Amino acid sequence: MKPLQLTMRAFGAYASEQIIDFTLLGDKNFFLIHGPTGSGKTTILDAISFALYGSASGDLRESKNLRSDYAPAEQKTEVEFTFKSGEYI
């Protein structure tokens, strides 16, 4: 599986829409998600896991707690994940 794009809305620490475009990495097959403590690395992994399996990436976080506390009440919590598997998108 090769990630292409991750879009998060009202998810984790991200109140507004956040788009991660993995295609900017080009043909690289290996990359690192890194940053200081609290920068949102686990949120990105949780969003991918939530999009694929409907749950967070670890046992410490429940799906009902993944909504951003900073998002307005009318904003839906959504995650979209586009990836390539073999030759299929």
Residue pairs with C-beta under 8 A, 6 or more apart in sequence:
1 83
1 84
1 85
2 22
2 29
2 83
2 84
2 85
3 22
3 48
3 81
3 82
3 83
4 21
4 22
4 23
4 82
4 83
4 84
4 89
5 19
5 20
5 21
5 22
5 23
5 80
5 81
5 82
6 19
6 20
6 22
6 44
6 47
6 48
6 51
6 79
6 80
6 81
6 82
7 17
7 18
7 19
7 20
7 78
7 79
7 80
7 81
8 14
8 17
8 18
8 43
8 47
8 78
8 79
9 16
9 17
9 18
9 71
9 75
9 76
9 77
9 78
9 79
10 16
10 67
10 68
10 71
10 75
10 76
10 77
10 78
11 18
11 43
11 46
11 47
11 50
11 66
11 67
11 68
11 77
11 78
11 79
12 40
12 43
12 46
12 47
12 66
12 68
13 40
13 43
13 68
13 70
14 40
14 43
14 68
15 68
15 70
15 71
15 72
15 75
16 71
20 44
22 31
25 31
33 41
33 44
33 45
34 41
35 41
42 57
42 58
45 57
46 56
46 57
46 58
46 61
46 66
47 79
47 81
48 57
48 81
49 55
49 56
49 57
50 56
50 63
50 66
50 79
51 79
51 80
51 81
52 81
54 63
55 63
56 62
56 63
56 66
66 77
67 77
68 77
71 77
82 89
83 89
